[in-house]
């Protein structure tokens, strides 16, 4: 910022007139934070703090002005400087402006009652809003370091780290803790049992776990929550254990010091270290676990959607995903290599034009998903993979029997209702219910000028670029309430049964139905050229359009752009879902795992909901779920 102009704007009272107390009058309360670095520039000064910095620019006199201010901050607190800078003068205005910038960038801290020369005091002065209160909280707290082997390297390293932070720590044996895990519990005086503390209002706990080649630090919570998180993390990281002596590497020190830091920050009222990382991949509102690896030695915070929720802040319902950006930000959480619950969809060597394809693994079987863009294909792959693991039943079964997963309720409802609406009279569900499509009326459709650009594009890609000799049949399905639903089916010419369908779609307009049916056919043709063939193929639908907001389109994007097309479809989605509900006579409801469901099913369902995804029931048929083996996540 430029100080000269700010000083001119601030100096409004006549020189010599006594003004109300300003930042210079109260400067005695403040000092520079420990660790702030200062670089004097020819016409200014640059200051760098713990996580903030500011460059002040002005005339050649600004470095001199800063020198006087720095002396005041380190010495008498500015009493002499306040007397020299007359109220209302440009000098005083410039000083007040600089002091205001220091406050805005959190480079000043209240002067301590007494100077602390220890490292812990210096650290609190650098990072805490109120270092004195933070130090007092640490002094009042007591920490127990509990482990099955109190003399092990992990427990010893944790106790040393706490001692360096100025926290009293006592090590004790806890036979019920798994080998390789250490529980750190902090509470006020007299509030903590030596063994496996019960939850207390002031209790803060973390678990640090170490296995060969890999380890973790849980988020801060109650002792019960920390131990539940530790069990979940240990289970998911078991497949990444490496042979060799992990205790001879730097892994114990890295993990123990990180655990101590998280606990100390919680007790002192500081931000969690994961928030200091500035990692955009971490989801706000969800806890983060530190996961460390030995080869190479590194630690990284990862959003943690654990299977067991105990604490009130973890149990509370999470807000639904509402936008495509939010949904895509949560896909890496669900598919995290170390802590996730699903395999990550990856384009690999699959073609990305004309449609984008991604591949993932589901219970040891290959799943391929395709869409107009790779991000949409990834989202569809995650939803379908979750459905298969939660109990979708046999793939391709009309009127599927398992739950439907979506990025939020609207997306999940759209996927479920489209599946129900796609059931034709010759399907299994239609035979049981006499079919909901008695009012279907054929709608002529041909690729002629005036059709929607996306319908024309994907039809042209299918029949011209890929050379598929295809026909399309479009039907209008009128509902009792007057709403219209359009069903399109793309078939190879000469095949008139559903067995020859390359793509189908249920949408709000004939052009949308043809566009998605043709796009699905393109995905199927592209995927068929891949070897080995996928066990599960996921084709796109207009349900994902509900995640695209109309305001997300750029001014130059017309209906031929994918984003603008999806935004148009999103505007029609509420009426389409209403019409499909009237057409099928069914409204999807939230789904819960059966009482005898496998632990992996429950963990997946919990992770989906914590990430804002919705799990809804499919059409009632039978309620089976797969029996998952240890390696089938």
KAKAUR-V263035 format. One record per residue. N is the residue number from 1. RES is the residue in one small letter. PSI is psi in radians with two decimals (999 if undefined). BURIAL is # if it has 9 or more other C-alpha atoms within 8 Angstrom, else .. Layout:
n	res	psi	burial
N	RES	PSI	BURIAL
N	RES	PSI	BURIAL
This chain:
n	res	psi	burial
1	x	2.79	.
2	x	2.16	.
3	x	-0.59	#
4	x	-0.87	#
5	x	-0.71	.
6	x	-0.65	#
7	x	-0.70	#
8	x	-0.68	#
9	x	-0.51	.
10	x	-0.60	#
11	x	1.62	#
12	x	-0.32	.
13	x	2.63	#
14	x	2.57	.
15	x	2.35	.
16	x	-0.29	.
17	x	2.35	.
18	x	2.12	.
19	x	2.96	.
20	x	2.70	.
21	x	2.39	.
22	x	-2.95	.
23	x	-0.49	#
24	x	-0.64	#
25	x	-0.58	#
26	x	0.23	#
27	x	-0.42	#
28	x	-0.35	#
29	x	-0.24	.
30	x	2.75	#
31	x	2.84	#
32	x	2.47	#
33	x	2.52	#
34	x	2.42	.
35	x	-0.05	.
36	x	2.23	#
37	x	2.46	.
38	x	2.26	.
39	x	2.06	.
40	x	2.25	.
41	x	2.90	.
42	x	-0.63	.
43	x	0.59	#
44	x	-2.79	#
45	x	2.50	#
46	x	2.27	#
47	x	2.38	#
48	x	2.13	#
49	x	-2.75	#
50	x	-0.86	.
51	x	0.13	.
52	x	2.85	#
53	x	2.78	#
54	x	2.50	#
55	x	2.12	#
56	x	2.20	#
57	x	2.58	#
58	x	-2.52	#
59	x	-3.05	.
60	x	-0.32	#
61	x	-0.15	.
62	x	-0.73	#
63	x	-0.64	#
64	x	-0.74	.
65	x	-0.74	#
66	x	-0.68	#
67	x	-0.74	.
68	x	-0.72	#
69	x	-0.69	#
70	x	-0.69	.
71	x	-0.72	.
72	x	-0.70	#
73	x	-0.58	#
74	x	-0.28	#
75	x	-1.91	.
76	x	0.03	#
77	x	0.23	#
78	x	0.20	#
79	x	-0.82	#
80	x	-0.67	.
81	x	-0.65	#
82	x	-0.62	#
83	x	-0.59	.
84	x	-0.55	.
85	x	1.78	#
86	x	2.47	#
87	x	2.31	#
88	x	-0.07	#
89	x	2.73	#
90	x	-0.57	#
91	x	-0.81	#
92	x	-0.71	#
93	x	-0.70	#
94	x	-0.74	#
95	x	-0.77	#
96	x	-0.67	#
97	x	-0.78	#
98	x	-0.77	#
99	x	-0.68	#
100	x	-0.68	#
101	x	-0.63	#
102	x	-0.71	#
103	x	-0.78	#
104	x	-0.56	.
105	x	0.26	#
106	x	0.73	#
107	x	-0.06	#
108	x	2.61	#
109	x	2.62	#
110	x	2.48	#
111	x	2.33	.
112	x	2.69	.
113	x	-0.59	.
114	x	2.58	.
115	x	2.41	.
116	x	2.11	.
117	x	-0.16	.
118	x	2.78	.
119	x	-0.64	.
120	x	-0.72	#
121	x	-0.73	#
122	x	-0.70	#
123	x	-0.78	#
124	x	-0.67	#
125	x	-0.51	#
126	x	-0.50	#
127	x	-0.36	#
128	x	2.53	#
129	x	-0.71	.
130	x	1.51	#
131	x	-0.63	#
132	x	-0.77	.
133	x	-0.68	.
134	x	-0.74	#
135	x	-0.69	#
136	x	-0.68	.
137	x	-0.67	#
138	x	-0.65	#
139	x	-0.66	#
140	x	-0.45	.
141	x	2.72	#
142	x	2.44	#
143	x	2.35	#
144	x	2.30	#
145	x	1.83	#
146	x	2.32	#
147	x	2.71	#
148	x	-0.52	#
149	x	1.53	.
150	x	-0.40	#
151	x	0.13	.
152	x	2.83	.
153	x	-0.59	.
154	x	-0.80	#
155	x	-0.73	#
156	x	-0.72	#
157	x	-0.65	#
158	x	-0.74	#
159	x	-0.72	#
160	x	-0.73	.
161	x	-0.70	#
162	x	-0.70	#
163	x	-0.70	#
164	x	-0.47	#
165	x	0.06	#
166	x	0.41	#
167	x	2.32	#
168	x	2.18	#
169	x	2.40	#
170	x	2.30	.
171	x	2.36	#
172	x	2.81	#
173	x	2.42	#
174	x	1.72	#
175	x	-0.36	.
176	x	-0.12	.
177	x	2.45	#
178	x	2.65	.
179	x	2.34	.
180	x	0.05	#
181	x	2.45	#
182	x	2.24	#
183	x	2.13	#
184	x	2.09	#
185	x	2.24	#
186	x	2.42	#
187	x	2.96	#
188	x	2.97	#
189	x	2.32	.
190	x	0.09	.
191	x	0.00	.
192	x	2.19	#
193	x	2.58	.
194	x	-0.38	.
195	x	2.16	.
196	x	1.25	.
197	x	2.49	#
198	x	2.79	.
199	x	2.36	.
200	x	2.73	.
201	x	-0.59	.
202	x	0.10	.
203	x	2.39	#
204	x	2.36	#
205	x	2.62	#
206	x	2.73	#
207	x	2.31	#
208	x	2.25	#
209	x	2.49	#
210	x	2.17	#
211	x	2.92	#
212	x	1.93	#
213	x	-0.11	#
214	x	2.66	#
215	x	3.11	#
216	x	2.84	#
217	x	2.17	#
218	x	2.84	#
219	x	2.79	#
220	x	2.38	#
221	x	-2.83	#
222	x	2.91	#
223	x	-0.68	#
224	x	-0.76	#
225	x	-0.73	#
226	x	-0.71	#
227	x	-0.63	#
228	x	-0.74	#
229	x	-0.68	#
230	x	-0.73	#
231	x	-0.74	.
232	x	-0.76	#
233	x	-0.73	#
234	x	-0.66	#
235	x	-0.74	.
236	x	-0.48	#
237	x	-0.11	#
238	x	-0.61	.
239	x	-0.19	.
240	x	0.14	.
241	x	2.49	#
242	x	2.55	.
243	x	2.67	.
244	x	2.99	.
245	x	1.67	.
246	x	-0.51	#
247	x	-0.29	.
248	x	-0.12	.
249	x	-3.05	.
250	x	0.10	#
251	x	-0.77	#
252	x	-0.75	#
253	x	-0.74	#
254	x	-0.83	#
255	x	-0.78	#
256	x	-0.76	#
257	x	-0.64	#
258	x	-0.70	#
259	x	-0.77	#
260	x	-0.71	#
261	x	-0.75	#
262	x	-0.73	#
263	x	-0.74	#
264	x	-0.75	#
265	x	-0.69	#
266	x	-0.75	#
267	x	-0.70	#
268	x	-0.07	#
269	x	0.37	.
270	x	2.87	#
271	x	2.56	.
272	x	2.49	#
273	x	-0.50	#
274	x	-0.52	.
275	x	-0.42	.
276	x	-0.33	.
277	x	-0.44	.
278	x	0.52	.
279	x	2.01	.
280	x	-0.24	.
281	x	-0.32	.
282	x	2.33	#
283	x	2.13	#
284	x	2.41	.
285	x	-0.23	.
286	x	2.52	#
287	x	2.79	.
288	x	2.38	#
289	x	2.50	#
290	x	2.18	#
291	x	2.23	#
292	x	2.58	#
293	x	2.66	#
294	x	-0.65	#
295	x	1.80	.
296	x	2.81	.
297	x	2.02	#
298	x	2.69	.
299	x	2.48	#
300	x	2.37	.
301	x	2.38	#
302	x	2.40	#
303	x	2.31	#
304	x	2.01	#
305	x	1.45	#
306	x	2.78	#
307	x	-0.37	#
308	x	2.17	#
309	x	2.12	#
310	x	-0.94	.
311	x	2.68	#
312	x	-0.66	.
313	x	-0.28	.
314	x	-0.48	.
315	x	-0.49	.
316	x	2.52	.
317	x	2.49	.
318	x	2.60	.
319	x	2.49	.
320	x	2.58	#
321	x	2.38	#
322	x	-0.37	#
323	x	2.83	#
324	x	-0.66	#
325	x	-0.73	.
326	x	-0.74	#
327	x	-0.79	#
328	x	-0.51	#
329	x	-0.43	#
330	x	-0.28	#
331	x	-0.78	#
332	x	-0.45	#
333	x	-0.80	#
334	x	-0.48	#
335	x	0.33	#
336	x	2.38	#
337	x	-0.65	.
338	x	-0.72	.
339	x	0.08	#
340	x	3.11	#
341	x	-0.11	#
342	x	2.78	#
343	x	2.48	#
344	x	2.21	#
345	x	2.36	#
346	x	2.28	.
347	x	-0.65	#
348	x	-2.28	.
349	x	0.14	.
350	x	2.60	#
351	x	2.55	#
352	x	-0.01	#
353	x	2.52	.
354	x	-0.47	.
355	x	2.74	#
356	x	2.31	#
357	x	2.53	#
358	x	2.72	#
359	x	2.48	#
360	x	3.08	#
361	x	2.39	#
362	x	1.94	#
363	x	0.70	#
364	x	0.01	.
365	x	2.65	#
366	x	2.32	#
367	x	2.28	#
368	x	2.31	#
369	x	2.52	#
370	x	2.67	#
371	x	-3.04	#
372	x	-0.48	#
373	x	2.73	#
374	x	-0.62	#
375	x	-0.67	.
376	x	-0.65	#
377	x	-0.67	#
378	x	-0.75	#
379	x	-0.77	#
380	x	-0.65	#
381	x	-0.74	#
382	x	-0.78	#
383	x	-0.78	#
384	x	-0.70	#
385	x	-0.71	#
386	x	-0.69	#
387	x	-0.78	#
388	x	-0.70	#
389	x	-0.53	#
390	x	-0.27	#
391	x	0.71	#
392	x	-0.44	#
393	x	-2.88	#
394	x	2.23	.
395	x	2.45	.
396	x	-0.08	.
397	x	2.14	.
398	x	2.43	.
399	x	0.80	#
400	x	2.71	#
401	x	-0.17	#
402	x	-3.06	#
403	x	2.84	#
404	x	2.31	#
405	x	2.43	#
406	x	2.79	#
407	x	1.39	#
408	x	2.87	#
409	x	-0.74	#
410	x	-0.77	#
411	x	-0.76	#
412	x	-0.72	#
413	x	-0.72	#
414	x	-0.72	#
415	x	-0.74	#
416	x	-0.78	#
417	x	-0.60	#
418	x	-0.68	#
419	x	-0.74	#
420	x	-0.68	#
421	x	-0.37	#
422	x	-0.09	#
423	x	2.07	#
424	x	2.95	#
425	x	-0.54	#
426	x	0.00	.
427	x	2.96	#
428	x	-0.71	.
429	x	-0.66	#
430	x	-0.63	#
431	x	-0.53	#
432	x	-0.47	.
433	x	0.14	.
434	x	0.12	.
435	x	2.29	#
436	x	0.01	#
437	x	0.54	.
438	x	-0.45	.
439	x	0.31	.
440	x	2.37	#
441	x	2.26	.
442	x	2.49	.
443	x	2.07	#
444	x	2.39	.
445	x	2.33	.
446	x	2.63	.
447	x	1.47	.
448	x	2.81	.
449	x	2.50	.
450	x	-0.31	.
451	x	2.85	#
452	x	2.41	#
453	x	-0.59	.
454	x	-0.63	#
455	x	-0.77	#
456	x	-0.68	#
457	x	-0.91	#
458	x	-0.49	#
459	x	-0.71	#
460	x	-0.70	#
461	x	-0.75	#
462	x	-0.87	#
463	x	-0.46	#
464	x	-0.94	.
465	x	-0.77	.
466	x	-0.21	.
467	x	0.54	.
468	x	2.22	.
469	x	1.62	.
470	x	2.71	#
471	x	2.77	.
472	x	2.36	#
473	x	2.23	#
474	x	2.37	#
475	x	2.53	#
476	x	2.21	#
477	x	1.76	#
478	x	2.46	#
479	x	2.95	#
480	x	-0.66	.
481	x	-0.01	.
482	x	-0.14	.
483	x	2.75	#
484	x	2.44	#
485	x	2.33	#
486	x	2.33	#
487	x	2.23	#
488	x	2.47	#
489	x	2.16	#
490	x	2.20	#
491	x	2.72	#
492	x	2.40	#
493	x	2.38	.
494	x	-0.19	.
495	x	2.04	#
496	x	0.04	.
497	x	2.85	.
498	x	-0.34	.
499	x	-0.38	.
500	x	0.18	#
501	x	2.27	#
502	x	-0.51	#
503	x	2.50	#
504	x	2.79	#
505	x	2.58	#
506	x	1.98	#
507	x	-3.11	#
508	x	-0.26	#
509	x	2.78	.
510	x	-0.72	#
511	x	-0.71	#
512	x	-0.74	#
513	x	-0.76	#
514	x	-0.72	#
515	x	-0.83	#
516	x	-0.60	#
517	x	-0.74	#
518	x	-0.70	#
519	x	-0.73	#
520	x	-0.69	#
521	x	-0.70	#
522	x	-0.78	#
523	x	-0.76	#
524	x	-0.73	#
525	x	-0.75	#
526	x	-0.76	#
527	x	-0.54	#
528	x	-0.43	.
529	x	-0.17	.
530	x	2.51	.
531	x	2.40	.
532	x	2.76	.
533	x	2.61	.
534	x	2.51	#
535	x	-0.56	.
536	x	2.23	#
537	x	2.24	#
538	x	2.06	#
539	x	2.69	#
540	x	2.83	#
541	x	3.03	#
542	x	0.02	#
543	x	-0.61	#
544	x	-0.28	#
545	x	-0.44	#
546	x	-0.31	#
547	x	-0.11	#
548	x	2.12	#
549	x	2.47	#
550	x	-0.58	#
551	x	-0.12	.
552	x	-0.20	.
553	x	2.55	#
554	x	2.76	.
555	x	-0.52	.
556	x	-0.04	.
557	x	1.97	#
558	x	-2.97	.
559	x	-0.25	#
560	x	-0.25	#
561	x	2.51	#
562	x	-0.74	#
563	x	-0.77	#
564	x	-0.66	#
565	x	-0.80	#
566	x	-0.62	#
567	x	-0.68	#
568	x	-0.78	#
569	x	-0.63	#
570	x	-0.63	#
571	x	-0.47	#
572	x	-0.11	#
573	x	-0.77	#
574	x	-0.76	.
575	x	-0.62	#
576	x	-0.79	#
577	x	-0.64	#
578	x	-0.75	#
579	x	-0.70	#
580	x	-0.62	#
581	x	-0.75	#
582	x	-0.62	#
583	x	-0.74	#
584	x	-0.28	#
585	x	0.54	.
586	x	2.42	.
587	x	2.11	.
588	x	2.48	#
589	x	2.76	.
590	x	2.49	.
591	x	2.44	.
592	x	2.52	.
593	x	2.54	#
594	x	2.79	.
595	x	-0.56	.
596	x	0.34	.
597	x	2.63	#
598	x	2.64	.
599	x	-0.58	.
600	x	-0.58	.
601	x	-0.78	#
602	x	-0.71	#
603	x	-0.73	#
604	x	-0.79	#
605	x	-0.73	#
606	x	-0.75	#
607	x	-0.72	#
608	x	-0.81	#
609	x	-0.62	#
610	x	-0.52	#
611	x	0.11	#
612	x	0.14	#
613	x	2.73	#
614	x	2.50	#
615	x	1.99	#
616	x	2.72	#
617	x	2.60	#
618	x	-3.08	#
619	x	2.34	#
620	x	2.26	.
621	x	-1.33	.
622	x	2.69	.
623	x	1.14	.
624	x	2.78	.
625	x	2.64	#
626	x	2.61	.
627	x	1.97	.
628	x	2.43	#
629	x	3.05	.
630	x	-0.60	.
631	x	0.34	.
632	x	0.31	.
633	x	999	#
